[in-house]
Amino acid sequence: MPQKASGKKITRSKNRARTADLSEAESVNVVTRRTSHGSNEIMTARDIEKFVPGTNPLKVVAQQPGVLLTAADPMAQDSWATELYVRGFFQNQIGFTLDGIPLGELTYRNYNGLGINQAISPDNIGRMDVSQGAGAVDTPSTNNLGGAISFASMDPTRKRQVDVSQTFGSNSAFRTFVRFNSGDLNASGTRFFVSYARSDSEKWKGSGPLFDQKVNAKLVQPIADNSEISAFFDWDDQQYLSYQDLSLNYLHTLGPRLDNFYPNYKAAYQAAQGIYANGQEKTNDPLDAMFYDSSAIARDYLGGLKAHITLADNLTWDSVAYGHSNLGWGGYASPFASSPNGAPLRYQEHQGSVARYGFTTGVTYKIAHNTLNTGVWYENNRYIMDYNAFQMPLLGEGNPLNPLDMSSFRHPVAQLWGTTYNTNTFEYHLQDTYRILQNLSVHAGFRSMLVTTHGGATANDVAYTGQSELPSGSLTTSAAFLPHISANWRFLPGHELYFDISENKRAYAQGGYQMGQAWGVTNQQTFHELQKTIKPESDWAYELGYRYNSNLISASLNLYRVNFFNRLQAMQSQSIVDPVSTLVNVGSVTMNGVDAAFTIRPIKNLSIYNSVSYNDSRYGSDITTAGVVYHQAGKKVVNYPDFMYKAGVDYTYKNMSAHFDVNYIGKRYLSYMNDTSVPGYWLANLGAKYQLSTKGFMKNLSFEFNVYNLFNASYISTMGENGNPFMGDYQSFMIGAPRQYFGTVRARF
């Protein structure tokens, strides 16, 4: 949610800006493999199909031990209220790619890319590779501190076919998906698919839509033997009214169903005048409790051209060229500022855009027992964010601005601030996998990075910010040698041992004024001082693992340790009534953890899965800010639990299948000093499918039924979306959705 101001005082800083064809034969169970790059978990289209169509594919990833996905809606569509952690690493510390295209940081204000939910329909994903270790050195990412997730779109089928699915569900959920596969168009195997998806539902509390529509297309052109060129395109349109952020005070005073006024403009208008009708006066911050609305609109275009060329029997060349354009709007009607016409509300809206293009190219050469790979990545990114104010009408004298109509935001009454950044990224990598024996291999490699960002403030309303000059300038992240070594040993049938060690570094994030990043500090003088002392986040990651696979049992055990340095985090240094967002170097963080998973298949078509994960992450030093020393050394990291347990059962009988999963998420700390926390919770889901036919004109006609939050648990889901306080309470968490029902019909023609 955007900033709001009272007079010249800033009181809030939130951002609301927003392979092989695997479609016909997939394994129902999660397949696992081990490579010389550490442990990778591979999930396929069949794993995605167990979820309600349109569900964020990161919910599939979250079935793995050590992975936490939190959301305020059952399908994790609203990206403001959706967060991912992998072994304690937040989503902006993980590398993401789609068909080799870098997706950038996965955050709501994705200044250098877009989230997977905007990049592709889940129905078109063929596979997902999840590395919970360090991630390979050839992953094109400037923020990869802890692992990587790569997505691959499915290839068009060689036979012409049409896939259709229709979903209905709670809160008027209605989703339609249609995909046309051309089949082979000529003897060379030219083929394509094009798909359209439309999702529409109401919020489960409050009022307002969660709407998304998406077009995907992919063309594959084989060239000679073992070579091909493919092209991918994505257009995405999202319009959301998000849920209100809660604090512990709000939760205990007004309950978990507290949300915004929309579409009741009169109630919001009167609340801005101090006339409360919903009990807000009982809280410690009545004006913050309910706003008129909280909106987000995003339009994304993504395209890529990929080439895999076999130059010789032992030499291949892989390249990807891509471009991405984004326009985003997000804001709310602030009760802390009035409009020029005298209305006690003023709409404050972030308007952002991303325009980036780049390429990756590399060669792989096999000689004797070695597999050598080297390559480069270059990207240019231009990111613009402006914060504008718009007039709201006097009560009874017109309709309020439509928060989901871009045309409502064409004529601002003021530009509160503006920023523009231009970033050039260059990375180089070199790696070698040496197979000592048939069952023993070692890997060694490194990557180099140079990331330079120029820019900062382009506009400043002194009456709003209270600052004569906002931050502007350049920062560079560089590293000549970031090593990565690993080994894999298959010492008995089904048994594997592996280890992984790497050093990683993350480039500086960008954002608007007071948004918890380097250019968001108070003023130009503070930024100049920061330039002299700031250091990029970095870490050393260590992993040791064991895996066993047989027809009856799959088991794994992973031990890991991470040493963070110069960890930068957004903190709220004052109370919820008068917060100030700041970027703080919290120093070192030490993380020690263990993941264990066990799957048994006692009879045909029955699979029982269990996993546990334990993570102990602690800050290593005290913090001094604004002249105050906070004794943070030894305190646990916020927002991520020490303990998680996950279990699932899958069973298939003839044309019927069913699955049940249950997760336990342990206690999480809200404040950096660990004096406030939220309790653990259990969450269970159930799904069933019946396939009616596999022959004739209508193939694979199936009926599916899913229940989210089967036992209707009430729980706190997403945390820290507005940052975390040093101590005490803060308005920065979401309530998870109650029990929801969904039904789907799928058919293939």
C-alpha positions, 0 to 999 in steps of 0.5 A: 500500500502506498505512502500516506502523509499528514502535513509534512510528516511521512507516516507510511511507506508501502509499494502497490505499484504490481524442452521436451513435450511433457504434456502427454506423459508425465510422472504423477509423483515428484521426481527427484534427481541429483546433479553435480550442481547440488540437489535439484527437485524436479516437478512436472505438469502433472504436479501442477494439475493437482492444484486448482487451475490458475494457482500460483505455481510457487504453491507447488514448489512449497510442497518441498521441505524448507519451502514456505509460501504464504498468501491471503487468497487461496490461489496466491494470485495477489502478489502483494500478499504472497511471499516465498521463502526457501530455507530462510532465503526470501524471494528477493534472494532467489534466482528465477528464470523462465526458458532461460529468461531472467525474471528478476527479483520476485517482489511486488515492486519487481523493479527488474522483472516480473513474477512467474504468475505474470510470466506464464499460465501455470497450465503451460509450464512443463517442468520446474527445477528447484535448487535449494542449495546455491543455484548454478553459476550460469543462472542469470540473476543479480540477487541469487543468494540462496538457490534458484528456481527455473521454469520451462514452458511445455513444447507444442504437441506434435499432434493438433489438439485443443485443451479446455478447462473451466473452473468454478469456486467460492467467492464467485471464482470463475476461470476459463483456459483454452489452448490450441496446439497446431501439431506439426505444420510441415516435415521439419516439425514446425509447430506452435501453441497459443493459449488464453486464460481468464480468472475472475473472483471476489475477495473472501472478505471485504469487497472487490475483484481479483482479476487476471487475463493472460495470452501465451504463445510458443513456436518451435522450429527444429533445425537439422539434428538436435538443434532448434529455435523457439520463441515465447510470448506472454501478455498479462493483465492484472487488476486487484483490490488487495486485502487490508494489512493488519496489526496484532492490535487490529486483530485482537480489537476488530477481528480477522475479517477486518478489511477496507470500505470499498465500495462504501465511499461514504463510510471512508469519507466519514472515517477520514473526518473522525466519524467511525462506524466500525469500531476503529476508535477502539484501536491504537491507530483508527485512521490506519485500520480501514481505507477506502480501497487498496488497488493494483493494476499491472500490464506485462509484455514478455518475449524471448527467442531461444536457440539450441544449436549443435555445432559438433557431436561434443559442442553445443551453443545456447542463446536467449534474447529477450525483452520485457515491458511493464506498466503498473499502478497501485494506490489507496485513498489516503485519509491523511491528506485532503483534496484541493476541493476540500474532500478529506481524502486524497488518492495517492498512486504509485505509477511504475514502468519497467523496460528491459532487454538482454541476452544470454549466450554460452557454449558447452564442450565435452572432452574426455571426462570433462564437460566445460561450459562458459557464457555471458549475460547482459541486460539493460533495465530502465525503471521509473516510479512516480508517486502522484496525488489525485483529487477525490470528490466531495460527498454526494458530488460525483463518483470516487476514482475507479481504482481499477481503471487506468484512465482514472489516473491521468490528471494528478493534482500533485507529483509527490516524488519521482524516481528513474533508474538505469541499470546495466548488468554483465555476468560471466561464468565458467564451469567444469564437471569432471567425471572421475568415475562413472558414479563419481563426479566433481564440479567447479566453477565461478561467476563474475558480476558487474552491476551499475545503477545510475539514477534517483530522484526526478521530482520532489514535493517539498511540502510532502517529503519535508526534504529539500533534495531527495537521493540521487546517484550511482551504486555498483556491485562487482565481484570478479570471482564467486566460486562454486564447487560440488560433488556427487557420488552414487556409491550403491544402487539408489544411494547418493551423497553430495555436497555443495559450497558457493559464495554469492552476492546480491546487487542493490535493489531499487525503489521509491522514496522511503521504500527500504532500499538504498535510494530510499533514505531520507535525503541526498546528504544521507545517501552520500554518506551511505555511498561511502559505507554501504556494501552489497549483501553476500554469503557463503552457502554450504550443503551436505546431502544424502538420498535414497531411491527405490520402487518402494521408498524415497528418502533424503536428508540435507544439512546446510549452513549459510553465513550472511554478510552485510544483510540489508533489511527494511525496518520500521524504526518507530511505532505503528502510529508514526512509522519511519521506513529505513534501510539498515545493515543488520550485519551478519546472519548465521543460518543452520538447518536440516531438511528430511523427507520420506516417501513410501509406496506400499502398494501400487498407485499409493504414495505417502509423503512426510517431511520435516525441516528445522532452521535456526537463523540468528542475527550476529550483531547489535544494531545502532540506528538513530542513536539507539543501540538495539541488542539484536545479536542472537535474536532469530530472523523474522517472518520464517519459522524454525520448524515445518512439517508436511505430509501428503497422500496420493492414491489412484484407482482406475480412472479416479485419483485423490490427494490430501496434504497437511502442513504445519507452519511453526511460530514466527517472529514479527519484531527484530527484537523477538518481543512479538510473534505469531503462533503456528498453524495447521493447514490442510487441502483435499483434491479428487479427480475422475477421468471420464474418457480417454478415447473418441472426439473428446479425450481426457474429459475429467472432473476435479474437486478441490477444497482449500483449508479443509478444516477452516483454520484461522491463521496469520499467513503473509508477514512483513509485507510492510517491513518489520518493527524493531520492537512491538507491534506493526501493521504488516501481516495478512490473514489466510483465506478460510475454507474454499471450494473449487470444481473444474472440468477439463477436456481435450479435443 
